[in-house]
Amino acid sequence: MHMQREPDAMATGTDRPTWADLADALANSAAGGAIFTVALFPLALPLLILTVAALVGLLLVVLAAGLVAGVIAAPVVLARRLLRRPRAAPARRWRFA
């Protein structure tokens, strides 16, 4: 014999979650986030220190490259300015006919 399944007594016939379901999901998510934060908190300070150290190292490399580029470019720019200096135009003599 084939038996029909009885509908759940709590089923409301709608798939929309209730406010209690949403609050429960939010509470579970908040608890999971808190557990995750507490677990990773001891790593926060060492990660910040390593990040600052890496950024300082990169900054020093960029500053050194800029200094080298400036030392190389300064004579070139100075030479171009000296070579492009406007020269005094020769005096023109006007001829009247």
C-alpha positions as CSV (number, residue, x, y, z in Angstrom):
1,M,0.0,0.0,0.0
2,H,1.1,3.5,-0.8
3,M,0.9,5.9,2.2
4,Q,0.7,9.6,1.8
5,R,3.0,11.7,3.9
6,E,1.3,13.8,6.5
7,P,2.1,17.6,6.1
8,D,4.1,19.1,9.0
9,A,2.0,20.6,11.7
10,M,4.3,23.7,11.7
11,A,4.4,24.3,8.0
12,T,2.7,27.6,7.0
13,G,2.7,27.0,3.3
14,T,5.1,29.8,2.5
15,D,8.9,29.7,1.8
16,R,9.6,33.1,3.3
17,P,11.7,33.0,6.5
18,T,10.3,34.5,9.6
19,W,11.9,37.3,11.6
20,A,12.9,34.7,14.2
21,D,14.7,32.7,11.4
22,L,16.5,35.8,10.3
23,A,17.5,36.7,13.8
24,D,18.8,33.2,14.4
25,A,20.9,33.3,11.2
26,L,22.3,36.7,12.2
27,A,23.2,35.5,15.7
28,N,24.9,32.5,14.3
29,S,26.9,34.6,11.8
30,A,27.9,37.1,14.5
31,A,29.0,34.2,16.8
32,G,31.1,32.7,13.9
33,G,32.6,36.1,13.2
34,A,33.5,36.5,16.8
35,I,35.1,33.1,17.0
36,F,37.1,33.8,13.8
37,T,38.3,37.2,15.2
38,V,39.3,35.8,18.6
39,A,41.2,33.0,16.8
40,L,43.2,35.4,14.6
41,F,43.7,38.2,17.1
42,P,47.2,36.9,18.3
43,L,48.4,37.2,14.7
44,A,47.3,40.8,14.2
45,L,50.3,42.5,15.7
46,P,53.0,40.4,14.0
47,L,51.2,40.8,10.7
48,L,51.1,44.6,11.2
49,I,54.8,44.7,12.0
50,L,55.7,42.6,9.0
51,T,53.5,44.8,6.7
52,V,55.2,48.0,8.0
53,A,58.6,46.4,7.6
54,A,57.9,45.3,4.0
55,L,56.5,48.8,3.1
56,V,59.5,50.5,4.6
57,G,61.8,48.3,2.6
58,L,59.9,49.0,-0.6
59,L,59.9,52.7,0.1
60,L,63.7,52.6,0.5
61,V,64.1,50.9,-2.8
62,V,61.8,53.4,-4.6
63,L,63.7,56.3,-3.0
64,A,67.0,54.9,-4.0
65,A,65.8,54.4,-7.6
66,G,64.5,58.0,-7.6
67,L,67.9,59.3,-6.3
68,V,69.8,57.4,-9.0
69,A,67.4,58.6,-11.7
70,G,67.8,62.2,-10.4
71,V,71.6,62.0,-10.4
72,I,71.6,60.7,-13.9
73,A,68.9,63.1,-15.2
74,A,70.2,66.3,-13.6
75,P,73.3,66.7,-15.9
76,V,71.2,65.9,-19.0
77,V,68.6,68.5,-18.1
78,L,71.2,71.1,-17.3
79,A,73.0,70.4,-20.6
80,R,69.8,70.8,-22.5
81,R,69.0,74.0,-20.8
82,L,72.4,75.4,-21.5
83,L,72.3,74.4,-25.2
84,R,68.8,75.8,-25.7
85,R,69.5,79.1,-24.2
86,P,68.2,81.9,-26.5
87,R,71.1,83.6,-28.3
88,A,71.2,87.3,-28.9
89,A,69.8,87.9,-32.4
90,P,72.1,89.8,-34.7
91,A,71.3,93.5,-35.1
92,R,69.1,94.1,-38.1
93,R,69.7,97.1,-40.3
94,W,66.7,98.5,-42.0
95,R,67.1,99.8,-45.5
96,F,64.9,102.5,-46.6
97,A,64.4,102.7,-50.3
